[in-house]
Amino acid sequence: MRSIFCEKTILSAVGLFALLAIPELWSQSPEKVATNKGDTSAESAGQVHIPTRSAITLFKGQQGKQKTEIHFDPATGTVTIKLLVQDQNGYFIPNIRRENFVIYENGVPQKYTTVEIEHAAVSLGLLMEHGGRYQGLNKLVSEEVSRDAHQLLEALGREDKVAIWLYSNNAQQLASFSDGREKLDKIAYDLEPPDVSEANLYDALVTVLKQMRPLKGRKAIILLSSGIDTFSTITLDDTLKILRESGVPVYAIGLGPALRGAASLYGNTGPVARIDWNKADNNLQEIARASGGRHYAPESTLDLTAIYDDIMENLRVRYVITYKISSAADLNSPRTIRVELVNPKTGKPLQIVDANGKVIAPNVIVEDSYVPSQVADK
């Protein structure tokens, strides 16, 4: 024991002598010393650290441009911007602090800004396919949407609201936003295969959009569909135009992958085999992109847990930035907005790294401009 103690004492003395022999370490700032020790905290190196996320997206294709929520309070001159900051795969980037945001209005950096993170309740319109020209396929669709709908209900929070529509020839509302969870669960479980009918997807989407437009707060449509439209009175192009102007994102969950395998049981000569599944899938991608939503193509209901988590994060979570406008003059003219992420100590772009040390490129999703009088609180 005495020998071990003596060795430790000698080593400690040697270490102290080595430090005293290198005076430049004592003259460095605490930040520089911390960096030399390998400390990459936000305080010492101007970095933001985030958990490692999947290297692939859960959704297919490109996400459409989502509209930024901007509000203006005429009484106080305060602007509130709710924006997304995502990585290259569409995952929300957490841990960015107030001092990392620099907001420019008309090219002028804004002072006295505040930054918070909001986890908002959502209102969802669940639109489910429930019709088609082939009886055998109708049964498969009914079973699939029933499972998918029930799993969605399990992913919701207490403050979230859901209304349910089925569509075949027309969109039929089964539940309103004021209905309780027990009724919603019963609807999801009790779906019966429809009779042979049309599957008028585009007409149904426009109908639901009109009913959701007056709703306040965060809202979206969850579409459970094969992407097949048989006889709508409105064209796909007209539907996409309406979606772009609506401000209601559509998160399309394609039934195609699950249905294709089941449809193959009918052989290569029946009418089901003549369905153009690729075209149907592309239709859903266009619908999702035009609305600012996302398109998913799960192989089975086992994939839905991660998909619903992805949807809810994309819908719920926003950075909320508030500031007072620099000039109250001319509230009827557009004002440009630019948001940058910076290291406040250097003024250079903020560096974001994951748990593996990989540098993450942030994507700040915000509108380029706004008109105060048009977004004023009433």
C-alpha positions as YAML, in Angstrom:
chain: A
units: angstrom
residues:
- id: 1
  name: MET
  ca: [0.00, 0.00, 0.00]
- id: 2
  name: ARG
  ca: [2.84, 2.41, 0.89]
- id: 3
  name: SER
  ca: [4.48, 1.78, -2.49]
- id: 4
  name: ILE
  ca: [1.31, 2.61, -4.43]
- id: 5
  name: PHE
  ca: [0.80, 5.79, -2.42]
- id: 6
  name: CYS
  ca: [4.34, 6.97, -3.10]
- id: 7
  name: GLU
  ca: [3.93, 6.35, -6.86]
- id: 8
  name: LYS
  ca: [0.73, 8.41, -6.99]
- id: 9
  name: THR
  ca: [2.35, 11.26, -5.05]
- id: 10
  name: ILE
  ca: [5.30, 11.33, -7.44]
- id: 11
  name: LEU
  ca: [3.00, 11.33, -10.50]
- id: 12
  name: SER
  ca: [0.92, 14.18, -9.07]
- id: 13
  name: ALA
  ca: [4.03, 16.23, -8.45]
- id: 14
  name: VAL
  ca: [5.28, 15.59, -11.96]
- id: 15
  name: GLY
  ca: [1.89, 16.65, -13.41]
- id: 16
  name: LEU
  ca: [1.89, 19.88, -11.38]
- id: 17
  name: PHE
  ca: [5.48, 20.66, -12.44]
- id: 18
  name: ALA
  ca: [4.52, 20.12, -16.08]
- id: 19
  name: LEU
  ca: [1.69, 22.61, -15.82]
- id: 20
  name: LEU
  ca: [3.90, 25.20, -14.14]
- id: 21
  name: ALA
  ca: [6.44, 24.74, -16.89]
- id: 22
  name: ILE
  ca: [3.90, 25.74, -19.58]
- id: 23
  name: PRO
  ca: [2.91, 29.33, -18.65]
- id: 24
  name: GLU
  ca: [0.88, 29.94, -21.80]
- id: 25
  name: LEU
  ca: [-1.85, 27.60, -20.52]
- id: 26
  name: TRP
  ca: [-2.36, 29.87, -17.53]
- id: 27
  name: SER
  ca: [-2.72, 32.95, -19.71]
- id: 28
  name: GLN
  ca: [-5.42, 31.46, -21.93]
- id: 29
  name: SER
  ca: [-9.09, 32.31, -21.48]
- id: 30
  name: PRO
  ca: [-11.27, 29.67, -19.75]
- id: 31
  name: GLU
  ca: [-13.02, 29.04, -23.06]
- id: 32
  name: LYS
  ca: [-9.77, 28.20, -24.83]
- id: 33
  name: VAL
  ca: [-8.59, 25.94, -22.03]
- id: 34
  name: ALA
  ca: [-11.91, 24.10, -22.13]
- id: 35
  name: THR
  ca: [-11.55, 23.64, -25.89]
- id: 36
  name: ASN
  ca: [-8.10, 22.19, -25.46]
- id: 37
  name: LYS
  ca: [-9.57, 19.66, -23.05]
- id: 38
  name: GLY
  ca: [-11.92, 18.49, -25.75]
- id: 39
  name: ASP
  ca: [-14.98, 20.23, -24.29]
- id: 40
  name: THR
  ca: [-17.33, 20.97, -27.20]
- id: 41
  name: SER
  ca: [-20.19, 22.40, -25.13]
- id: 42
  name: ALA
  ca: [-22.25, 25.29, -26.49]
- id: 43
  name: GLU
  ca: [-20.67, 27.62, -23.91]
- id: 44
  name: SER
  ca: [-17.07, 26.84, -24.90]
- id: 45
  name: ALA
  ca: [-17.15, 26.16, -28.64]
- id: 46
  name: GLY
  ca: [-20.33, 27.81, -29.85]
- id: 47
  name: GLN
  ca: [-21.84, 24.48, -30.85]
- id: 48
  name: VAL
  ca: [-25.31, 23.03, -30.44]
- id: 49
  name: HIS
  ca: [-25.43, 19.32, -29.71]
- id: 50
  name: ILE
  ca: [-28.42, 17.23, -30.74]
- id: 51
  name: PRO
  ca: [-29.26, 13.53, -30.55]
- id: 52
  name: THR
  ca: [-28.30, 11.38, -33.51]
- id: 53
  name: ARG
  ca: [-31.27, 10.83, -35.81]
- id: 54
  name: SER
  ca: [-31.91, 8.42, -38.63]
- id: 55
  name: ALA
  ca: [-29.84, 9.00, -41.76]
- id: 56
  name: ILE
  ca: [-32.88, 8.45, -43.98]
- id: 57
  name: THR
  ca: [-36.29, 10.07, -44.21]
- id: 58
  name: LEU
  ca: [-39.43, 8.22, -43.22]
- id: 59
  name: PHE
  ca: [-41.39, 9.97, -45.96]
- id: 60
  name: LYS
  ca: [-41.04, 9.59, -49.73]
- id: 61
  name: GLY
  ca: [-40.06, 12.30, -52.16]
- id: 62
  name: GLN
  ca: [-39.85, 15.96, -51.21]
- id: 63
  name: GLN
  ca: [-41.75, 17.68, -48.47]
- id: 64
  name: GLY
  ca: [-43.74, 20.64, -49.72]
- id: 65
  name: LYS
  ca: [-43.11, 24.14, -48.44]
- id: 66
  name: GLN
  ca: [-44.95, 24.66, -45.18]
- id: 67
  name: LYS
  ca: [-46.46, 28.04, -44.41]
- id: 68
  name: THR
  ca: [-45.06, 30.00, -41.48]
- id: 69
  name: GLU
  ca: [-47.46, 31.20, -38.78]
- id: 70
  name: ILE
  ca: [-46.95, 34.95, -38.41]
- id: 71
  name: HIS
  ca: [-49.02, 37.19, -36.13]
- id: 72
  name: PHE
  ca: [-48.88, 40.92, -35.48]
- id: 73
  name: ASP
  ca: [-50.30, 42.65, -32.41]
- id: 74
  name: PRO
  ca: [-51.15, 46.27, -33.37]
- id: 75
  name: ALA
  ca: [-51.53, 47.30, -29.73]
- id: 76
  name: THR
  ca: [-47.94, 46.45, -28.81]
- id: 77
  name: GLY
  ca: [-46.25, 46.33, -32.21]
- id: 78
  name: THR
  ca: [-45.15, 42.76, -31.49]
- id: 79
  name: VAL
  ca: [-44.51, 40.22, -34.23]
- id: 80
  name: THR
  ca: [-44.72, 36.51, -33.46]
- id: 81
  name: ILE
  ca: [-43.19, 34.01, -35.87]
- id: 82
  name: LYS
  ca: [-43.61, 30.24, -35.49]
- id: 83
  name: LEU
  ca: [-41.05, 28.48, -37.63]
- id: 84
  name: LEU
  ca: [-39.41, 25.14, -38.25]
- id: 85
  name: VAL
  ca: [-35.71, 24.32, -38.08]
- id: 86
  name: GLN
  ca: [-34.98, 20.93, -39.61]
- id: 87
  name: ASP
  ca: [-32.03, 18.81, -40.69]
- id: 88
  name: GLN
  ca: [-31.59, 17.54, -44.24]
- id: 89
  name: ASN
  ca: [-33.89, 14.58, -43.53]
- id: 90
  name: GLY
  ca: [-36.76, 16.66, -42.18]
- id: 91
  name: TYR
  ca: [-36.19, 16.03, -38.47]
- id: 92
  name: PHE
  ca: [-36.70, 18.88, -36.02]
- id: 93
  name: ILE
  ca: [-33.44, 20.31, -34.61]
- id: 94
  name: PRO
  ca: [-33.73, 20.95, -30.85]
- id: 95
  name: ASN
  ca: [-31.53, 22.83, -28.35]
- id: 96
  name: ILE
  ca: [-31.13, 26.06, -30.35]
- id: 97
  name: ARG
  ca: [-31.24, 28.99, -27.91]
- id: 98
  name: ARG
  ca: [-32.33, 32.60, -28.12]
- id: 99
  name: GLU
  ca: [-28.80, 33.95, -28.58]
- id: 100
  name: ASN
  ca: [-28.34, 31.71, -31.64]
- id: 101
  name: PHE
  ca: [-31.17, 33.37, -33.57]
- id: 102
  name: VAL
  ca: [-30.68, 36.65, -35.43]
- id: 103
  name: ILE
  ca: [-33.86, 38.04, -37.03]
- id: 104
  name: TYR
  ca: [-33.69, 40.65, -39.76]
- id: 105
  name: GLU
  ca: [-36.71, 42.71, -40.79]
- id: 106
  name: ASN
  ca: [-36.18, 44.81, -43.89]
- id: 107
  name: GLY
  ca: [-32.47, 44.09, -43.47]
- id: 108
  name: VAL
  ca: [-32.33, 45.47, -39.91]
- id: 109
  name: PRO
  ca: [-31.40, 43.07, -37.05]
- id: 110
  name: GLN
  ca: [-34.15, 43.09, -34.47]
- id: 111
  name: LYS
  ca: [-33.46, 43.70, -30.78]
- id: 112
  name: TYR
  ca: [-35.22, 42.41, -27.69]
- id: 113
  name: THR
  ca: [-36.24, 39.14, -29.28]
- id: 114
  name: THR
  ca: [-37.52, 36.16, -27.33]
- id: 115
  name: VAL
  ca: [-37.36, 32.54, -28.41]
- id: 116
  name: GLU
  ca: [-39.37, 29.64, -27.05]
- id: 117
  name: ILE
  ca: [-40.34, 26.15, -28.22]
- id: 118
  name: GLU
  ca: [-44.02, 25.39, -28.68]
- id: 119
  name: HIS
  ca: [-45.62, 21.96, -28.55]
- id: 120
  name: ALA
  ca: [-49.06, 22.75, -29.91]
- id: 121
  name: ALA
  ca: [-52.24, 20.73, -29.84]
- id: 122
  name: VAL
  ca: [-53.50, 19.83, -33.31]
- id: 123
  name: SER
  ca: [-56.81, 19.41, -35.11]
- id: 124
  name: LEU
  ca: [-56.73, 16.52, -37.57]
- id: 125
  name: GLY
  ca: [-59.15, 15.66, -40.32]
- id: 126
  name: LEU
  ca: [-58.84, 11.91, -40.87]
- id: 127
  name: LEU
  ca: [-59.94, 11.09, -44.43]
- id: 128
  name: MET
  ca: [-60.13, 7.39, -45.25]
- id: 129
  name: GLU
  ca: [-60.72, 5.60, -48.52]
- id: 130
  name: HIS
  ca: [-63.83, 3.41, -48.38]
- id: 131
  name: GLY
  ca: [-64.87, 2.66, -51.90]
- id: 132
  name: GLY
  ca: [-63.75, 1.25, -55.20]
- id: 133
  name: ARG
  ca: [-64.91, -0.73, -58.18]
- id: 134
  name: TYR
  ca: [-63.79, -4.15, -57.02]
- id: 135
  name: GLN
  ca: [-65.47, -5.92, -54.13]
- id: 136
  name: GLY
  ca: [-62.40, -7.94, -53.20]
- id: 137
  name: LEU
  ca: [-60.20, -4.86, -53.07]
- id: 138
  name: ASN
  ca: [-62.81, -2.95, -51.06]
- id: 139
  name: LYS
  ca: [-62.59, -5.52, -48.27]
- id: 140
  name: LEU
  ca: [-58.80, -5.21, -48.16]
- id: 141
  name: VAL
  ca: [-59.00, -1.41, -48.08]
- id: 142
  name: SER
  ca: [-61.54, -1.44, -45.26]
- id: 143
  name: GLU
  ca: [-59.42, -3.73, -43.11]
- id: 144
  name: GLU
  ca: [-56.27, -1.71, -43.71]
- id: 145
  name: VAL
  ca: [-57.74, 1.73, -42.96]
- id: 146
  name: SER
  ca: [-59.40, 0.37, -39.81]
- id: 147
  name: ARG
  ca: [-56.03, -0.75, -38.42]
- id: 148
  name: ASP
  ca: [-54.29, 2.44, -39.51]
- id: 149
  name: ALA
  ca: [-56.97, 4.70, -38.02]
- id: 150
  name: HIS
  ca: [-56.93, 2.97, -34.66]
- id: 151
  name: GLN
  ca: [-53.16, 3.30, -34.44]
- id: 152
  name: LEU
  ca: [-53.39, 7.02, -35.23]
- id: 153
  name: LEU
  ca: [-55.83, 7.55, -32.36]
- id: 154
  name: GLU
  ca: [-53.35, 5.94, -29.99]
- id: 155
  name: ALA
  ca: [-50.68, 8.46, -31.05]
- id: 156
  name: LEU
  ca: [-52.75, 11.55, -30.14]
- id: 157
  name: GLY
  ca: [-52.52, 13.69, -27.03]
- id: 158
  name: ARG
  ca: [-55.33, 14.71, -24.71]
- id: 159
  name: GLU
  ca: [-55.71, 18.17, -26.23]
- id: 160
  name: ASP
  ca: [-55.72, 16.99, -29.85]
- id: 161
  name: LYS
  ca: [-58.98, 16.88, -31.78]
- id: 162
  name: VAL
  ca: [-60.01, 14.59, -34.63]
- id: 163
  name: ALA
  ca: [-62.86, 14.51, -37.12]
- id: 164
  name: ILE
  ca: [-63.35, 11.47, -39.34]
- id: 165
  name: TRP
  ca: [-64.50, 11.22, -42.95]
- id: 166
  name: LEU
  ca: [-64.88, 8.24, -45.27]
- id: 167
  name: TYR
  ca: [-64.92, 8.70, -49.01]
- id: 168
  name: SER
  ca: [-66.32, 6.62, -51.85]
- id: 169
  name: ASN
  ca: [-68.73, 8.37, -54.23]
- id: 170
  name: ASN
  ca: [-68.73, 11.30, -51.77]
- id: 171
  name: ALA
  ca: [-67.08, 12.30, -48.52]
- id: 172
  name: GLN
  ca: [-69.17, 11.20, -45.54]
- id: 173
  name: GLN
  ca: [-68.43, 12.65, -42.10]
- id: 174
  name: LEU
  ca: [-68.65, 10.09, -39.29]
- id: 175
  name: ALA
  ca: [-67.31, 12.12, -36.35]
- id: 176
  name: SER
  ca: [-66.81, 15.80, -35.55]
- id: 177
  name: PHE
  ca: [-64.00, 17.51, -33.67]
- id: 178
  name: SER
  ca: [-66.15, 17.64, -30.53]
- id: 179
  name: ASP
  ca: [-66.68, 13.88, -30.33]
- id: 180
  name: GLY
  ca: [-64.98, 11.91, -27.56]
- id: 181
  name: ARG
  ca: [-62.27, 9.31, -27.96]
- id: 182
  name: GLU
  ca: [-64.61, 6.37, -27.27]
- id: 183
  name: LYS
  ca: [-66.75, 7.23, -30.28]
- id: 184
  name: LEU
  ca: [-63.67, 7.63, -32.45]
- id: 185
  name: ASP
  ca: [-62.32, 4.24, -31.36]
- id: 186
  name: LYS
  ca: [-65.65, 2.59, -32.09]
- id: 187
  name: ILE
  ca: [-65.73, 4.06, -35.59]
- id: 188
  name: ALA
  ca: [-62.21, 2.82, -36.30]
- id: 189
  name: TYR
  ca: [-63.05, -0.70, -35.15]
- id: 190
  name: ASP
  ca: [-66.51, -1.01, -36.73]
- id: 191
  name: LEU
  ca: [-65.75, -0.15, -40.36]
- id: 192
  name: GLU
  ca: [-67.54, -2.47, -42.75]
- id: 193
  name: PRO
  ca: [-66.45, -3.21, -46.34]
- id: 194
  name: PRO
  ca: [-68.35, -0.90, -48.70]
- id: 195
  name: ASP
  ca: [-70.41, -1.95, -51.65]
- id: 196
  name: VAL
  ca: [-68.98, -1.47, -55.10]
- id: 197
  name: SER
  ca: [-68.72, 2.27, -55.70]
- id: 198
  name: GLU
  ca: [-66.43, 4.98, -57.02]
- id: 199
  name: ALA
  ca: [-63.39, 6.25, -55.11]
- id: 200
  name: ASN
  ca: [-63.52, 9.98, -55.72]
- id: 201
  name: LEU
  ca: [-60.38, 11.08, -53.88]
- id: 202
  name: TYR
  ca: [-60.03, 14.60, -55.32]
- id: 203
  name: ASP
  ca: [-63.65, 15.56, -54.64]
- id: 204
  name: ALA
  ca: [-63.33, 14.27, -51.08]
- id: 205
  name: LEU
  ca: [-60.14, 16.22, -50.40]
- id: 206
  name: VAL
  ca: [-61.68, 19.49, -51.53]
- id: 207
  name: THR
  ca: [-64.78, 18.84, -49.41]
- id: 208
  name: VAL
  ca: [-62.75, 18.23, -46.26]
- id: 209
  name: LEU
  ca: [-60.49, 21.23, -46.92]
- id: 210
  name: LYS
  ca: [-63.52, 23.53, -47.07]
- id: 211
  name: GLN
  ca: [-64.76, 22.25, -43.71]
- id: 212
  name: MET
  ca: [-61.35, 22.59, -42.05]
- id: 213
  name: ARG
  ca: [-60.53, 26.07, -43.36]
- id: 214
  name: PRO
  ca: [-62.33, 27.99, -40.53]
- id: 215
  name: LEU
  ca: [-60.46, 26.09, -37.80]
- id: 216
  name: LYS
  ca: [-57.93, 28.06, -35.76]
- id: 217
  name: GLY
  ca: [-54.55, 26.76, -34.63]
- id: 218
  name: ARG
  ca: [-52.41, 23.93, -35.97]
- id: 219
  name: LYS
  ca: [-54.36, 21.66, -38.32]
- id: 220
  name: ALA
  ca: [-53.79, 19.01, -40.98]
- id: 221
  name: ILE
  ca: [-55.42, 16.22, -42.94]
- id: 222
  name: ILE
  ca: [-54.30, 12.63, -42.47]
- id: 223
  name: LEU
  ca: [-55.16, 10.82, -45.70]
- id: 224
  name: LEU
  ca: [-55.37, 7.01, -45.72]
- id: 225
  name: SER
  ca: [-55.66, 6.19, -49.40]
- id: 226
  name: SER
  ca: [-54.45, 4.03, -52.25]
- id: 227
  name: GLY
  ca: [-54.14, 7.20, -54.35]
- id: 228
  name: ILE
  ca: [-56.64, 5.85, -56.89]
- id: 229
  name: ASP
  ca: [-59.27, 8.29, -58.11]
- id: 230
  name: THR
  ca: [-61.99, 6.77, -60.26]
- id: 231
  name: PHE
  ca: [-64.49, 9.48, -61.16]
- id: 232
  name: SER
  ca: [-64.01, 12.85, -59.41]
- id: 233
  name: THR
  ca: [-65.64, 15.93, -60.88]
- id: 234
  name: ILE
  ca: [-62.47, 17.95, -60.21]
- id: 235
  name: THR
  ca: [-59.11, 17.26, -61.81]
- id: 236
  name: LEU
  ca: [-55.86, 16.52, -60.00]
- id: 237
  name: ASP
  ca: [-54.33, 19.79, -61.25]
- id: 238
  name: ASP
  ca: [-57.23, 21.83, -59.85]
- id: 239
  name: THR
  ca: [-57.01, 19.91, -56.59]
- id: 240
  name: LEU
  ca: [-53.29, 20.69, -56.29]
- id: 241
  name: LYS
  ca: [-53.95, 24.38, -56.85]
- id: 242
  name: ILE
  ca: [-56.54, 24.43, -54.07]
- id: 243
  name: LEU
  ca: [-54.14, 22.58, -51.77]
- id: 244
  name: ARG
  ca: [-51.34, 25.11, -52.35]
- id: 245
  name: GLU
  ca: [-53.64, 27.96, -51.35]
- id: 246
  name: SER
  ca: [-55.28, 26.22, -48.39]
- id: 247
  name: GLY
  ca: [-52.49, 26.30, -45.79]
- id: 248
  name: VAL
  ca: [-53.63, 22.84, -44.60]
- id: 249
  name: PRO
  ca: [-50.88, 20.21, -44.99]
- id: 250
  name: VAL
  ca: [-51.90, 16.72, -46.08]
- id: 251
  name: TYR
  ca: [-49.97, 13.80, -44.64]
- id: 252
  name: ALA
  ca: [-50.73, 11.01, -47.10]
- id: 253
  name: ILE
  ca: [-50.27, 7.43, -45.95]
- id: 254
  name: GLY
  ca: [-50.36, 5.23, -49.01]
- id: 255
  name: LEU
  ca: [-52.20, 1.93, -48.84]
- id: 256
  name: GLY
  ca: [-50.56, 0.79, -52.08]
- id: 257
  name: PRO
  ca: [-47.67, -1.31, -50.67]
- id: 258
  name: ALA
  ca: [-49.98, -3.28, -48.40]
- id: 259
  name: LEU
  ca: [-52.66, -3.68, -51.07]
- id: 260
  name: ARG
  ca: [-50.34, -4.69, -53.91]
- id: 261
  name: GLY
  ca: [-49.23, -7.82, -52.14]
- id: 262
  name: ALA
  ca: [-52.78, -8.80, -51.30]
- id: 263
  name: ALA
  ca: [-54.02, -7.97, -54.80]
- id: 264
  name: SER
  ca: [-51.43, -10.30, -56.30]
- id: 265
  name: LEU
  ca: [-53.45, -13.18, -54.87]
- id: 266
  name: TYR
  ca: [-56.10, -12.44, -57.49]
- id: 267
  name: GLY
  ca: [-53.63, -13.28, -60.24]
- id: 268
  name: ASN
  ca: [-52.37, -11.32, -63.23]
- id: 269
  name: THR
  ca: [-55.53, -11.44, -65.31]
- id: 270
  name: GLY
  ca: [-58.21, -9.92, -63.06]
- id: 271
  name: PRO
  ca: [-59.23, -6.25, -63.06]
- id: 272
  name: VAL
  ca: [-57.29, -5.55, -59.85]
- id: 273
  name: ALA
  ca: [-54.06, -6.48, -61.65]
- id: 274
  name: ARG
  ca: [-54.63, -3.67, -64.14]
- id: 275
  name: ILE
  ca: [-54.40, -0.92, -61.50]
- id: 276
  name: ASP
  ca: [-51.49, 1.46, -62.12]
- id: 277
  name: TRP
  ca: [-50.05, 1.47, -58.61]
- id: 278
  name: ASN
  ca: [-47.11, 3.70, -59.54]
- id: 279
  name: LYS
  ca: [-49.42, 6.39, -60.84]
- id: 280
  name: ALA
  ca: [-51.55, 6.16, -57.71]
- id: 281
  name: ASP
  ca: [-48.44, 6.51, -55.55]
- id: 282
  name: ASN
  ca: [-47.28, 9.54, -57.55]
- id: 283
  name: ASN
  ca: [-50.69, 11.15, -57.09]
- id: 284
  name: LEU
  ca: [-50.29, 10.93, -53.32]
- id: 285
  name: GLN
  ca: [-46.79, 12.38, -53.49]
- id: 286
  name: GLU
  ca: [-48.06, 15.36, -55.50]
- id: 287
  name: ILE
  ca: [-50.94, 15.91, -53.08]
- id: 288
  name: ALA
  ca: [-48.64, 15.88, -50.07]
- id: 289
  name: ARG
  ca: [-46.01, 18.13, -51.67]
- id: 290
  name: ALA
  ca: [-48.51, 20.72, -52.94]
- id: 291
  name: SER
  ca: [-50.06, 21.07, -49.49]
- id: 292
  name: GLY
  ca: [-46.80, 21.25, -47.53]
- id: 293
  name: GLY
  ca: [-47.28, 17.78, -46.07]
- id: 294
  name: ARG
  ca: [-45.50, 14.46, -46.42]
- id: 295
  name: HIS
  ca: [-46.14, 11.16, -48.18]
- id: 296
  name: TYR
  ca: [-45.47, 7.81, -46.53]
- id: 297
  name: ALA
  ca: [-45.64, 4.31, -47.99]
- id: 298
  name: PRO
  ca: [-45.59, 1.82, -45.10]
- id: 299
  name: GLU
  ca: [-45.19, -1.84, -45.92]
- id: 300
  name: SER
  ca: [-47.34, -2.80, -42.93]
- id: 301
  name: THR
  ca: [-48.96, -1.37, -39.82]
- id: 302
  name: LEU
  ca: [-45.72, -2.15, -37.96]
- id: 303
  name: ASP
  ca: [-44.20, 0.89, -39.70]
- id: 304
  name: LEU
  ca: [-46.93, 3.25, -38.53]
- id: 305
  name: THR
  ca: [-45.66, 3.97, -35.02]
- id: 306
  name: ALA
  ca: [-42.56, 5.74, -36.34]
- id: 307
  name: ILE
  ca: [-44.57, 7.40, -39.12]
- id: 308
  name: TYR
  ca: [-47.18, 8.85, -36.77]
- id: 309
  name: ASP
  ca: [-44.41, 10.09, -34.43]
- id: 310
  name: ASP
  ca: [-42.79, 11.79, -37.43]
- id: 311
  name: ILE
  ca: [-46.07, 13.42, -38.46]
- id: 312
  name: MET
  ca: [-46.87, 14.68, -34.97]
- id: 313
  name: GLU
  ca: [-43.40, 16.13, -34.44]
- id: 314
  name: ASN
  ca: [-43.56, 17.88, -37.81]
- id: 315
  name: LEU
  ca: [-46.96, 19.30, -36.92]
- id: 316
  name: ARG
  ca: [-46.58, 20.15, -33.26]
- id: 317
  name: VAL
  ca: [-43.12, 21.55, -32.64]
- id: 318
  name: ARG
  ca: [-42.11, 25.09, -33.58]
- id: 319
  name: TYR
  ca: [-39.62, 27.71, -32.48]
- id: 320
  name: VAL
  ca: [-41.62, 30.79, -31.47]
- id: 321
  name: ILE
  ca: [-39.81, 34.09, -32.01]
- id: 322
  name: THR
  ca: [-41.24, 37.41, -30.86]
- id: 323
  name: TYR
  ca: [-39.92, 40.94, -31.38]
- id: 324
  name: LYS
  ca: [-41.19, 44.50, -31.68]
- id: 325
  name: ILE
  ca: [-41.16, 45.97, -35.14]
- id: 326
  name: SER
  ca: [-38.60, 48.73, -35.62]
- id: 327
  name: SER
  ca: [-41.07, 51.07, -37.32]
- id: 328
  name: ALA
  ca: [-44.84, 51.31, -37.04]
- id: 329
  name: ALA
  ca: [-45.10, 53.24, -40.29]
- id: 330
  name: ASP
  ca: [-46.79, 51.76, -43.35]
- id: 331
  name: LEU
  ca: [-48.27, 48.58, -41.90]
- id: 332
  name: ASN
  ca: [-49.83, 47.80, -45.27]
- id: 333
  name: SER
  ca: [-46.56, 47.17, -47.12]
- id: 334
  name: PRO
  ca: [-44.61, 43.89, -47.19]
- id: 335
  name: ARG
  ca: [-41.73, 43.50, -44.78]
- id: 336
  name: THR
  ca: [-38.92, 41.09, -45.58]
- id: 337
  name: ILE
  ca: [-37.81, 38.49, -43.04]
- id: 338
  name: ARG
  ca: [-34.52, 36.69, -42.71]
- id: 339
  name: VAL
  ca: [-33.55, 34.37, -39.87]
- id: 340
  name: GLU
  ca: [-29.97, 33.28, -39.33]
- id: 341
  name: LEU
  ca: [-28.44, 30.85, -36.83]
- id: 342
  name: VAL
  ca: [-25.18, 32.18, -35.46]
- id: 343
  name: ASN
  ca: [-22.52, 31.64, -32.83]
- id: 344
  name: PRO
  ca: [-23.02, 34.81, -30.74]
- id: 345
  name: LYS
  ca: [-19.34, 34.92, -29.73]
- id: 346
  name: THR
  ca: [-17.99, 34.98, -33.26]
- id: 347
  name: GLY
  ca: [-20.93, 36.07, -35.39]
- id: 348
  name: LYS
  ca: [-20.23, 33.12, -37.66]
- id: 349
  name: PRO
  ca: [-22.81, 30.46, -38.61]
- id: 350
  name: LEU
  ca: [-23.85, 28.21, -35.76]
- id: 351
  name: GLN
  ca: [-22.32, 24.76, -35.81]
- id: 352
  name: ILE
  ca: [-24.70, 21.91, -35.01]
- id: 353
  name: VAL
  ca: [-23.35, 18.41, -34.35]
- id: 354
  name: ASP
  ca: [-25.00, 15.13, -33.40]
- id: 355
  name: ALA
  ca: [-23.88, 12.62, -30.78]
- id: 356
  name: ASN
  ca: [-21.47, 11.06, -33.29]
- id: 357
  name: GLY
  ca: [-19.78, 14.39, -34.00]
- id: 358
  name: LYS
  ca: [-21.37, 14.70, -37.45]
- id: 359
  name: VAL
  ca: [-22.02, 18.29, -38.52]
- id: 360
  name: ILE
  ca: [-25.72, 18.86, -39.26]
- id: 361
  name: ALA
  ca: [-26.77, 21.46, -41.82]
- id: 362
  name: PRO
  ca: [-29.88, 23.30, -40.55]
- id: 363
  name: ASN
  ca: [-32.77, 24.34, -42.75]
- id: 364
  name: VAL
  ca: [-34.69, 27.32, -41.36]
- id: 365
  name: ILE
  ca: [-38.20, 27.25, -42.85]
- id: 366
  name: VAL
  ca: [-39.71, 30.73, -42.72]
- id: 367
  name: GLU
  ca: [-41.67, 32.99, -45.06]
- id: 368
  name: ASP
  ca: [-39.67, 35.62, -46.95]
- id: 369
  name: SER
  ca: [-42.06, 38.44, -46.11]
- id: 370
  name: TYR
  ca: [-45.32, 39.42, -44.44]
- id: 371
  name: VAL
  ca: [-47.71, 42.38, -44.33]
- id: 372
  name: PRO
  ca: [-48.46, 43.47, -40.73]
- id: 373
  name: SER
  ca: [-52.02, 44.58, -41.43]
- id: 374
  name: GLN
  ca: [-52.85, 41.24, -43.07]
- id: 375
  name: VAL
  ca: [-51.65, 39.13, -40.14]
- id: 376
  name: ALA
  ca: [-52.88, 41.44, -37.38]
- id: 377
  name: ASP
  ca: [-54.60, 39.87, -34.38]
- id: 378
  name: LYS
  ca: [-58.29, 40.63, -34.33]
...
